[in-house]
Amino acid sequence: MSKPILRTKKRHIIVHNNPKSPVSEAYRSLRTNIQFSSVDTRIQTIMVTSASPGEGKSTTAINLAATYAQAEHKVLLIDADLRKPSIHHTFLCSNRFGLTNWLTNSRPVSEVVVKTFVPNLYLLPSGAIAPNPSELLSSKKMSKLLEELKQEFDIIILDSPPVLAVTDAQIIASISDGVVMVADSGKVKIATAQKAKEKLEHVNAKILGVAINNIKRSSHDDYYYYYGET
């Protein structure tokens, strides 16, 4: 694995920077609800998505991964949005090599997984932009990679593209143990969220619940994340 990334003032992972805030507590509640959402089946790979862009799915994926890491789990966060990757910016790391490079045999996984400044949290960036993201994600190599990573990491969080934008989210959902949908309370329409849910159900995805953000509670606390089973 590559060398650790040094923390800088530009980092903003709320559960790491302000662990006692109400938002951080809500992320921990999300983690707890996921842990208890399935009694008979272990939830190890979790895809985080949304119906449309700009609803906070990447922020949720990052903070959810950090809460698992804080609970002493060895966690891998995968930027599986191969079209518009963004998570590497949060950790100030290069996106030159990552998931796409492994899938195209150009780099071994040990060279593309990065240790972050959050203890127990590792990152697999998306890598170089590929012309065929759907084909890469639906390949046997992608499924094989997840199975191999399950042997090394306790929890794997995958940030996917929005469900209604491209088919990538459905592909990733079909090989994940569970899905968390993120909804912006002030933006998403019920019909839009329902359509996204139906697309996920079409591939037999296990929807663990919905994280609703941008619910205003007071003048001092503008964001609150809530978990509820669908």
WOVEN-V669211 format. One record per residue. PHI is phi in radians with two decimals (none if undefined). PSI is psi in degrees with one decimal (NA if undefined). Layout:
<<PHI	PSI> <PHI	PSI>>
This chain:
<<none	152.9> <-1.31	172.1> <-1.21	155.3> <-1.05	150.8> <-1.60	134.3> <-1.39	139.7> <-1.22	139.8> <-2.27	172.1> <-1.22	-13.3> <-1.38	-10.9> <-1.20	137.6> <-2.49	79.9> <-1.96	105.0> <-1.05	-36.2> <-1.23	-19.4> <-1.61	-41.9> <-1.44	-30.5> <-2.45	68.0> <-1.13	-16.6> <-1.66	1.8> <-1.28	156.1> <-1.02	-34.7> <-1.17	-41.0> <-1.09	-40.2> <-1.12	-37.0> <-1.15	-37.3> <-1.14	-38.0> <-1.16	-35.0> <-1.14	-37.9> <-1.06	-45.7> <-1.04	-45.5> <-1.10	-42.8> <-1.13	-36.4> <-1.13	-42.9> <-1.06	-32.7> <-1.74	6.5> <-1.34	-19.4> <-2.46	118.0> <-1.46	-40.0> <-1.60	-19.3> <-2.11	133.0> <-1.33	129.2> <-1.69	105.1> <-2.01	-35.2> <-1.95	120.9> <-2.15	121.2> <-1.62	135.8> <-1.99	128.3> <-2.57	-176.6> <-2.62	169.6> <-1.24	-44.5> <-2.30	166.5> <-1.15	155.9> <1.37	20.3> <-1.78	-0.4> <1.69	21.1> <-1.16	-41.1> <-1.19	-40.1> <-1.05	-42.4> <-1.15	-44.0> <-1.05	-43.8> <-1.13	-48.5> <-1.24	-34.7> <-1.13	-43.0> <-1.06	-40.8> <-1.16	-36.1> <-1.18	-36.9> <-1.13	-40.3> <-1.12	-37.7> <-1.16	-23.5> <-1.55	19.0> <1.24	23.9> <-1.61	146.5> <-1.50	115.2> <-2.06	139.2> <-2.05	126.2> <-1.80	122.4> <-1.92	125.5> <-1.50	94.7> <-1.67	12.8> <-1.53	88.5> <-1.37	-5.2> <-1.71	-41.3> <-2.36	68.1> <-1.16	145.5> <-2.51	-18.1> <-1.12	-30.2> <-1.07	-26.6> <-1.14	-39.3> <-1.05	-37.4> <-1.72	5.7> <0.88	48.0> <-2.11	163.5> <-1.27	147.4> <-1.91	17.4> <-1.13	-39.0> <-2.17	143.0> <-3.11	-143.2> <-1.00	-46.9> <-1.10	-34.3> <-1.19	-37.1> <-1.20	-42.3> <-1.16	-23.8> <-1.79	16.5> <1.16	17.4> <-1.61	-16.1> <-2.55	139.3> <-1.29	154.9> <-1.08	-29.8> <-1.12	-21.3> <-1.64	-10.0> <-1.98	-9.9> <-1.55	129.7> <-2.00	136.2> <-1.46	126.5> <-1.64	177.9> <-1.33	-11.5> <-1.49	119.7> <-0.94	135.8> <1.32	0.7> <-1.92	126.3> <-2.06	155.8> <-2.21	135.3> <-1.97	99.1> <-1.10	168.9> <-1.26	-31.8> <1.56	-171.4> <-1.03	141.1> <-1.11	126.3> <-1.82	150.9> <-1.36	-11.8> <-2.32	58.9> <-1.03	-40.4> <-1.09	-40.5> <-1.16	-39.8> <-1.14	-44.3> <-1.20	-29.3> <-1.59	2.6> <-1.30	159.9> <-1.13	-28.1> <-1.13	-35.4> <-1.15	-45.3> <-1.11	-40.1> <-1.12	-40.7> <-1.06	-46.0> <-1.06	-40.4> <-1.13	-38.6> <-1.19	-40.9> <-1.20	-27.8> <-1.11	-24.8> <-1.33	-21.0> <-1.84	-30.0> <-2.05	146.0> <-1.31	-40.7> <-2.34	138.0> <-2.18	120.4> <-1.87	128.0> <-2.01	124.0> <-1.59	119.7> <-1.95	166.8> <-1.15	164.2> <-1.04	146.9> <-1.09	-42.7> <-1.46	-7.6> <-1.41	-48.7> <-2.54	173.7> <-1.44	-5.5> <-0.98	-42.6> <-1.08	-39.9> <-1.12	-38.8> <-1.10	-47.9> <-1.15	-39.4> <-1.06	-34.8> <-1.21	-17.5> <-2.01	11.8> <-1.84	155.7> <-1.32	-24.6> <-2.90	163.0> <-2.27	135.1> <-1.96	123.4> <-1.67	136.2> <-1.85	132.2> <-2.26	131.2> <-1.50	115.5> <-1.08	-25.8> <-1.71	5.0> <-2.24	-49.7> <-1.29	141.2> <-1.65	149.1> <-0.99	-42.8> <-1.11	-35.9> <-1.19	-45.7> <-1.10	-39.2> <-1.13	-39.2> <-1.13	-40.9> <-1.12	-42.7> <-1.05	-41.8> <-1.14	-37.5> <-1.13	-38.7> <-1.21	-40.6> <-1.14	-27.4> <-1.11	-27.0> <-1.82	17.9> <1.07	33.9> <-1.22	143.5> <-1.58	102.5> <-1.47	113.9> <-1.36	-30.6> <2.83	-173.3> <-2.16	131.7> <-1.76	115.4> <-1.74	125.9> <-2.08	175.4> <1.12	30.2> <-1.56	116.0> <-1.40	130.3> <-1.92	-38.0> <-2.82	175.8> <-1.19	-17.7> <-1.76	-7.2> <-2.48	92.5> <-1.48	-18.9> <-2.21	135.9> <-2.48	133.3> <-1.88	131.4> <-2.18	140.6> <-1.96	133.4> <-2.61	141.8> <-1.23	147.4> <-1.46	NA>>
